């Protein structure tokens, strides 16, 4: 379970969210680093052009759901960019190649 924090705008409980900036470990010696959902972490993970667009979106978003949406979109963008080969992965996904079936997490027999 993720730690609960209070949002700055109206004190509503929110969940603190982190994601991995590299693929999940699949062998020895491979590690992951969390990308905190903060302005500083997202800014640091983005390239210059995307960083400027992120900051522009931040300046124009009012507190509340709109600002949360900006943070969510750019946090995901930073995560996708953090793993090398994004364009290649996207091209293969759109073409339907090398897709991985996800387990059915709602199945009754899944334990």
Rosetta blueprint (number, residue, H / E / L):
1 X L
2 X L
3 X L
4 X E
5 X E
6 X E
7 X L
8 X L
9 X L
10 X L
11 X L
12 X L
13 X E
14 X E
15 X E
16 X L
17 X L
18 X E
19 X E
20 X E
21 X L
22 X L
23 X L
24 X L
25 X L
26 X L
27 X L
28 X L
29 X L
30 X L
31 X L
32 X L
33 X L
34 X E
35 X E
36 X E
37 X L
38 X L
39 X H
40 X H
41 X H
42 X H
43 X H
44 X H
45 X H
46 X L
47 X L
48 X H
49 X H
50 X H
51 X H
52 X H
53 X H
54 X H
55 X H
56 X H
57 X H
58 X H
59 X H
60 X H
61 X L
62 X L
63 X L
64 X L
65 X H
66 X H
67 X H
68 X H
69 X H
70 X H
71 X H
72 X H
73 X H
74 X H
75 X H
76 X H
77 X H
78 X H
79 X H
80 X H
81 X H
82 X H
83 X L
84 X L
85 X L
86 X H
87 X H
88 X H
89 X H
90 X H
91 X H
92 X H
93 X H
94 X H
95 X L
96 X L
97 X L
98 X L
99 X L
100 X L
101 X L
102 X L
103 X L
104 X L
105 X L
106 X L
107 X L
108 X L
109 X L
110 X L
111 X L
